[in-house]
Amino acid sequence: MASPFRAALIPLPTFCLRGVLSSLIIALGLFGCTSAREPYSRDDARGAEIPGFANVRKPLDGEVGLFAKKRVPRTPSPLRHKYLAISGGGAGGAFSVGALKAWSQRGDRPTFDVVSGVSTGALIAPFAFLGPDYDDTLEHLYTSGVAEDLLQRRPIISGLLGESLYYQKPLMNMVEQHVTQEVLDRIAVEYRKGRDLFVLTTNLDTQRGMLWDMGAIAASSRPDALNLFRNVLVASASIPGAFPAVKIIATIDGRTISELHSDGAPSSQIVTVPEAMLSDTNVSLPAVIRGADMYFLINNTLMPEFSVTSNSTVPVVTRAYASLVKSQTRQSLYAAYEYCRRTRVNFHMAVIDAPVPYNFSQPFGNVYMRAVFKIGYDRMEQGRIWRQKPIFTPGVPQALSGAR
């Protein structure tokens, strides 16, 4: 399983976890703060806005009414029939990339009305939103080996006592190279047609998932829109501890504050609808969503995987976090399935349904990424990728009939 936490945990040298662990914990407590920020209050956080970008983000756990916001003028939205949610999963993102490419080649891949992405899914989402023209770009990013270059380790002391184990620059460079002004402009065009693109980050200060309206950012026509768009993507994909959190400047009552945003996966492995809508049966839902299709590309293996665990720090912590990610994702899918059942939306789930050997010392190893890419590609090409219920046992899913 390509847990989003693996990259943060596994590369720690063994000697750092034996004999000196207590000293390191004390040192982290004393010296872990590497860049002080001006303090601000909880009330400040609630009212903070991004300068020049009104209503481009809302808390994932916010009231449903908060999501019925006014946006820039757009053409009337089409009926929301196709929704694609791409999960976190680190290197496992190659699974979604393989599935999307095969879907394009089959000739029945929809133009999605809504696309959302979390963590590695956030990096995939803009290109999935724009369609098959970017399949080759995604395949290059996830199967050529360039992902291995993202992990440029800091010296061990500065890594443990500083912002992160790895430098942020390689990830930022990759995003800057491929998320260009042309990409932003094309997203803005689709947004004005009524389509939506969302990305989730975690605001570390407030401990809340923050849902970003990436189409609204792209369509703002502001000169700093591309920079904000890129920063949100990098934040969502920044595995805690492995990569630094991203500072995002906001304002409240004319005063500037610096928020700290990181990987969206700790808040939710997938984004469907506001959390309140998943549980509130009294929410009035538009009749047009009945018969819609909600597709979930899950970049993890969610079935239990047996492995005798060594009783030492790194294996125990890694195994526990892998279990946490599986459990969190399964619960999110159960909630989404219940929502779909209640609203008569068609539920389609695809997961990595076969165990793939994973080298813990190479979190973005190309052998693993190519293997899960092939699983996604083959399952889609053969028409047996989708499950209509959140079932996580091994085996071949029943083919999805009539899904377009």
C-alpha positions as CSV (number, residue, x, y, z in Angstrom):
1,M,0.0,0.0,0.0
2,A,1.3,3.4,-0.9
3,S,0.4,5.2,2.3
4,P,0.8,9.0,2.1
5,F,2.6,8.7,5.4
6,R,5.3,6.3,4.2
7,A,7.5,8.8,2.7
8,A,7.6,10.7,5.9
9,L,8.4,7.7,8.1
10,I,10.5,5.2,6.2
11,P,13.6,7.2,5.1
12,L,14.6,7.9,8.7
13,P,18.0,6.3,9.3
14,T,17.8,3.4,11.7
15,F,20.4,4.8,14.1
16,C,18.3,7.9,14.6
17,L,15.6,5.7,16.1
18,R,17.7,3.6,18.4
19,G,19.3,4.8,21.5
20,V,18.9,8.5,20.8
21,L,15.1,8.7,20.3
22,S,14.5,10.3,23.6
23,S,17.1,12.9,23.0
24,L,15.7,13.7,19.6
25,I,12.2,14.1,21.0
26,I,13.5,16.6,23.6
27,A,15.5,18.4,20.9
28,L,12.5,18.6,18.6
29,G,10.4,20.1,21.4
30,L,13.1,22.7,22.2
31,F,14.3,23.6,18.7
32,G,11.6,22.5,16.3
33,C,10.4,26.0,15.6
34,T,12.5,27.1,12.6
35,S,10.6,30.1,11.4
36,A,8.5,32.1,13.8
37,R,5.1,33.5,12.6
38,E,3.1,36.4,13.9
39,P,0.5,35.0,16.3
40,Y,-3.2,35.3,15.4
41,S,-6.4,34.2,17.0
42,R,-9.1,31.7,16.3
43,D,-11.5,34.5,15.4
44,D,-8.9,35.9,13.0
45,A,-8.7,32.5,11.3
46,R,-12.4,32.3,10.9
47,G,-12.6,35.6,9.0
48,A,-9.4,35.5,7.1
49,E,-9.5,35.9,3.3
50,I,-6.9,35.6,0.5
51,P,-6.2,39.1,-0.7
52,G,-8.0,39.7,-4.0
53,F,-9.6,36.2,-4.0
54,A,-13.0,36.4,-2.3
55,N,-14.9,33.1,-1.8
56,V,-12.3,30.8,-3.3
57,R,-12.2,28.5,-0.3
58,K,-14.4,27.1,2.4
59,P,-13.9,24.7,5.4
60,L,-14.8,21.1,4.4
61,D,-16.8,20.8,7.6
62,G,-18.5,24.1,7.2
63,E,-22.3,24.7,6.9
64,V,-23.8,23.6,3.6
65,G,-25.0,27.2,3.0
66,L,-21.4,28.3,2.8
67,F,-20.9,26.4,-0.4
68,A,-23.8,28.2,-2.1
69,K,-21.6,31.1,-2.8
70,K,-21.7,33.7,-5.6
71,R,-18.9,33.4,-8.1
72,V,-17.8,35.2,-11.2
73,P,-20.5,35.3,-13.9
74,R,-20.6,32.0,-15.8
75,T,-22.8,30.4,-18.4
76,P,-25.7,28.3,-16.9
77,S,-24.3,25.2,-15.4
78,P,-25.2,21.9,-17.0
79,L,-26.9,19.2,-15.1
80,R,-24.3,17.7,-12.7
81,H,-24.1,14.2,-14.0
82,K,-20.4,13.2,-13.7
83,Y,-18.2,13.7,-10.6
84,L,-14.7,12.4,-10.3
85,A,-12.9,12.2,-6.9
86,I,-9.2,11.3,-6.9
87,S,-7.8,10.2,-3.5
88,G,-4.5,10.6,-1.8
89,G,-2.0,7.8,-1.9
90,G,1.5,9.0,-2.7
91,A,3.1,6.9,-5.4
92,G,-0.2,5.0,-5.8
93,G,-1.4,8.0,-7.8
94,A,0.0,6.1,-10.8
95,F,-3.1,3.8,-10.5
96,S,-5.4,6.7,-11.3
97,V,-3.2,7.8,-14.1
98,G,-3.3,4.4,-15.7
99,A,-7.0,4.2,-15.3
100,L,-7.6,7.6,-16.9
101,K,-5.3,6.8,-19.9
102,A,-7.1,3.6,-20.6
103,W,-10.5,5.3,-20.2
104,S,-9.5,7.8,-22.8
105,Q,-8.3,5.1,-25.2
106,R,-11.6,3.2,-24.7
107,G,-13.3,6.3,-26.0
108,D,-16.0,6.6,-23.3
109,R,-14.3,8.8,-20.7
110,P,-16.8,11.5,-19.6
111,T,-16.2,15.2,-19.5
112,F,-16.6,15.5,-15.8
113,D,-18.7,18.3,-14.4
114,V,-16.8,18.2,-11.1
115,V,-13.3,17.0,-10.3
116,S,-11.7,16.9,-6.9
117,G,-8.3,15.9,-5.7
118,V,-6.5,15.3,-2.4
119,S,-2.7,15.0,-1.9
120,T,-1.3,13.1,-5.0
121,G,-4.8,13.4,-6.3
122,A,-4.5,17.1,-6.2
123,L,-1.6,17.0,-8.6
124,I,-3.6,14.7,-11.0
125,A,-6.9,16.6,-10.7
126,P,-6.1,19.7,-12.9
127,F,-5.0,17.5,-15.8
128,A,-7.8,15.0,-15.3
129,F,-10.2,18.0,-15.4
130,L,-8.8,19.2,-18.7
131,G,-9.2,15.7,-20.3
132,P,-7.2,13.3,-22.5
133,D,-4.9,16.0,-23.9
134,Y,-2.9,15.7,-20.7
135,D,-2.8,11.9,-20.3
136,D,0.8,11.8,-21.7
137,T,1.9,14.5,-19.2
138,L,0.5,12.5,-16.3
139,E,2.0,9.2,-17.5
140,H,5.4,10.9,-17.7
141,L,5.1,12.3,-14.2
142,Y,4.1,9.0,-12.7
143,T,6.0,6.4,-14.7
144,S,9.1,7.9,-16.2
145,G,11.1,7.9,-12.9
146,V,11.0,11.7,-12.5
147,A,9.1,11.3,-9.2
148,E,12.2,9.8,-7.6
149,D,13.9,13.2,-8.0
150,L,11.4,14.8,-5.6
151,L,13.2,13.3,-2.6
152,Q,16.2,15.5,-2.0
153,R,17.1,14.8,1.6
154,R,18.3,17.5,4.0
155,P,21.2,16.9,6.3
156,I,19.9,14.7,9.1
157,I,20.1,17.2,11.9
158,S,18.5,20.1,9.9
159,G,15.9,17.6,8.6
160,L,14.8,16.5,12.1
161,L,15.1,19.9,13.7
162,G,13.9,22.0,10.8
163,E,10.9,22.2,8.6
164,S,11.0,18.7,6.9
165,L,13.2,15.8,5.9
166,Y,13.2,16.8,2.3
167,Y,13.6,20.0,0.4
168,Q,10.4,21.6,-1.1
169,K,12.1,23.0,-4.2
170,P,12.0,19.8,-6.4
171,L,8.2,19.5,-5.8
172,M,7.6,23.2,-6.5
173,N,9.8,23.0,-9.6
174,M,7.8,20.1,-11.0
175,V,4.5,21.9,-10.4
176,E,5.9,25.1,-12.0
177,Q,7.1,23.3,-15.0
178,H,3.8,21.6,-15.8
179,V,1.1,23.9,-14.3
180,T,1.6,26.7,-16.7
181,Q,-0.3,29.9,-17.5
182,E,-1.7,28.0,-20.5
183,V,-3.1,25.2,-18.2
184,L,-4.6,27.9,-15.9
185,D,-6.2,29.6,-18.8
186,R,-7.8,26.4,-20.1
187,I,-9.1,25.6,-16.6
188,A,-10.6,29.1,-16.5
189,V,-12.4,28.5,-19.8
190,E,-14.0,25.3,-18.5
191,Y,-14.9,26.9,-15.2
192,R,-16.9,29.6,-17.1
193,K,-18.7,26.8,-18.8
194,G,-20.0,25.6,-15.4
195,R,-17.5,22.9,-14.6
196,D,-15.7,22.9,-11.2
197,L,-12.3,21.8,-9.9
198,F,-11.6,21.5,-6.1
199,V,-8.5,20.7,-4.1
200,L,-8.2,20.0,-0.4
201,T,-5.5,21.2,2.0
202,T,-5.2,20.9,5.7
203,N,-4.9,24.2,7.6
204,L,-2.6,23.1,10.4
205,D,-3.4,26.1,12.6
206,T,-7.1,25.4,12.7
207,Q,-7.0,21.6,12.2
208,R,-9.6,21.9,9.4
209,G,-9.7,20.7,5.9
210,M,-9.9,23.6,3.5
211,L,-11.6,23.1,0.1
212,W,-10.2,25.4,-2.6
213,D,-12.2,26.4,-5.7
214,M,-9.4,26.1,-8.2
215,G,-11.6,27.1,-11.1
216,A,-12.5,30.4,-9.4
217,I,-8.8,31.1,-8.8
218,A,-8.0,30.3,-12.4
219,A,-10.8,32.5,-13.7
220,S,-9.9,35.5,-11.5
221,S,-7.6,37.0,-14.1
222,R,-5.4,38.3,-11.3
223,P,-1.6,38.3,-12.0
224,D,-1.0,36.3,-8.8
225,A,-3.6,33.6,-9.6
226,L,-1.0,31.2,-11.0
227,N,1.2,31.5,-7.9
228,L,-1.8,30.8,-5.6
229,F,-3.0,27.9,-7.7
230,R,0.5,26.3,-7.6
231,N,0.9,26.9,-3.9
232,V,-2.4,25.2,-3.1
233,L,-1.4,22.2,-5.2
234,V,2.0,22.0,-3.5
235,A,0.4,22.3,-0.1
236,S,-2.1,19.5,-0.7
237,A,0.7,17.2,-1.9
238,S,3.2,18.1,0.9
239,I,3.4,14.9,2.9
240,P,3.7,16.0,6.6
241,G,7.2,15.7,7.8
242,A,8.6,14.8,4.4
243,F,8.0,18.2,2.8
244,P,7.5,21.6,4.4
245,A,4.1,23.0,5.0
246,V,3.2,25.9,2.7
247,K,2.7,29.4,4.0
248,I,-0.3,31.1,2.5
249,I,-0.9,34.8,3.1
250,A,-4.3,35.9,4.2
251,T,-5.8,39.1,5.6
252,I,-8.2,40.0,8.4
253,D,-9.4,43.5,9.0
254,G,-6.5,44.9,6.9
255,R,-3.9,42.9,8.9
256,T,-1.8,40.3,7.2
257,I,-1.5,36.8,8.7
258,S,0.5,33.8,7.5
259,E,-1.5,30.5,7.5
260,L,0.2,27.1,7.4
261,H,-1.3,24.5,4.9
262,S,-0.2,21.0,4.3
263,D,-1.3,17.6,2.9
264,G,-5.1,17.4,2.5
265,A,-5.1,13.6,3.3
266,P,-5.1,14.0,7.1
267,S,-8.4,15.8,6.7
268,S,-10.0,13.5,4.2
269,Q,-8.6,11.0,1.7
270,I,-11.3,11.9,-0.8
271,V,-13.6,14.9,-1.4
272,T,-17.2,14.4,-2.3
273,V,-19.6,16.9,-0.9
274,P,-19.6,19.1,2.3
275,E,-19.5,16.9,5.3
276,A,-22.8,18.2,6.6
277,M,-24.5,16.9,3.5
278,L,-23.3,13.4,4.1
279,S,-25.1,13.1,7.4
280,D,-28.0,15.6,7.3
281,T,-31.1,13.9,5.9
282,N,-33.1,17.1,6.1
283,V,-30.9,18.9,3.5
284,S,-32.9,19.8,0.5
285,L,-31.2,18.3,-2.6
286,P,-31.9,19.2,-6.2
287,A,-33.8,16.6,-8.1
288,V,-31.4,16.9,-11.0
289,I,-28.7,15.0,-9.2
290,R,-30.7,11.8,-9.3
291,G,-29.2,9.5,-11.8
292,A,-25.8,11.2,-11.7
293,D,-22.6,9.3,-11.6
294,M,-20.0,9.7,-8.9
295,Y,-16.6,8.0,-9.6
296,F,-13.9,7.4,-7.0
297,L,-10.3,6.6,-8.0
298,I,-8.7,5.3,-4.8
299,N,-4.9,5.3,-5.0
300,N,-4.5,2.7,-2.2
301,T,-5.0,-0.9,-1.4
302,L,-7.9,-1.0,1.1
303,M,-8.1,-4.7,1.7
304,P,-6.2,-6.0,4.8
305,E,-2.7,-7.1,3.9
306,F,-0.9,-9.6,6.2
307,S,2.7,-8.9,7.2
308,V,4.6,-10.0,10.2
309,T,5.7,-6.7,11.8
310,S,9.0,-6.2,13.5
311,N,8.6,-4.8,17.0
312,S,10.6,-1.7,16.5
313,T,9.8,2.0,16.0
314,V,9.7,2.5,12.3
315,P,7.9,-0.8,11.3
316,V,5.3,-0.3,14.1
317,V,4.6,3.3,13.3
318,T,4.4,2.7,9.6
319,R,2.1,-0.3,10.0
320,A,-0.2,1.7,12.3
321,Y,-0.4,4.6,9.9
322,A,-1.0,2.3,7.0
323,S,-3.9,0.9,8.9
324,L,-5.2,4.4,9.8
325,V,-5.2,5.4,6.1
326,K,-7.1,2.3,5.1
327,S,-9.7,2.7,7.8
328,Q,-10.1,6.5,7.1
329,T,-10.6,5.9,3.4
330,R,-13.0,3.0,3.9
331,Q,-15.1,5.1,6.3
332,S,-15.2,8.0,3.8
333,L,-16.3,5.6,1.1
334,Y,-19.1,4.2,3.3
335,A,-20.4,7.7,3.9
336,A,-20.2,8.6,0.3
337,Y,-22.0,5.4,-0.7
338,E,-24.8,6.1,1.8
339,Y,-25.1,9.6,0.4
340,C,-25.3,8.2,-3.2
341,R,-27.9,5.6,-2.1
342,R,-30.0,8.3,-0.4
343,T,-29.9,10.7,-3.3
344,R,-30.1,8.1,-6.1
345,V,-26.7,8.8,-7.4
346,N,-24.8,6.0,-9.0
347,F,-21.7,5.0,-7.0
348,H,-18.6,3.7,-8.8
349,M,-15.4,2.9,-6.9
350,A,-12.0,1.8,-8.2
351,V,-9.2,0.7,-5.9
352,I,-5.8,-1.0,-6.2
353,D,-7.1,-4.5,-5.8
354,A,-3.9,-6.5,-5.8
355,P,-0.9,-6.4,-3.5
356,V,2.2,-4.9,-5.1
357,P,5.7,-5.1,-3.5
358,Y,6.7,-1.8,-2.0
359,N,10.2,-0.7,-1.2
360,F,10.0,1.4,2.0
361,S,13.4,3.0,1.2
362,Q,12.0,4.3,-2.1
363,P,8.7,6.0,-1.5
364,F,8.4,7.1,-5.1
365,G,10.1,4.1,-6.6
366,N,9.4,3.7,-10.4
367,V,9.0,-0.1,-10.2
368,Y,6.1,0.3,-7.9
369,M,4.6,3.2,-9.7
370,R,4.7,1.4,-13.1
371,A,3.1,-1.7,-11.5
372,V,0.1,0.2,-10.1
373,F,-0.2,2.2,-13.3
374,K,-0.5,-1.1,-15.2
375,I,-3.2,-2.3,-12.7
376,G,-5.3,0.8,-13.3
377,Y,-4.7,0.6,-17.1
378,D,-5.5,-3.1,-17.4
379,R,-8.6,-3.0,-15.2
380,M,-10.1,-0.1,-17.1
381,E,-9.2,-1.5,-20.5
382,Q,-10.8,-4.8,-19.6
383,G,-13.9,-3.1,-18.3
384,R,-13.6,-4.6,-14.8
385,I,-12.4,-1.7,-12.7
386,W,-15.5,-0.4,-11.0
387,R,-17.4,-1.6,-7.9
388,Q,-20.9,-0.4,-7.2
389,K,-20.5,-0.9,-3.4
390,P,-17.7,-0.1,-1.0
391,I,-16.4,-3.7,-0.9
392,F,-12.7,-4.1,0.0
393,T,-12.0,-7.8,-0.2
394,P,-9.6,-9.1,-2.9
395,G,-10.9,-10.3,-6.2
396,V,-12.0,-9.0,-9.5
397,P,-14.8,-6.5,-9.4
398,Q,-17.9,-7.0,-11.4
399,A,-17.8,-5.0,-14.7
400,L,-19.7,-1.7,-14.7
401,S,-22.4,-1.9,-17.3
402,G,-23.5,1.2,-19.1
403,A,-21.1,3.6,-17.3
404,R,-20.3,6.6,-19.6
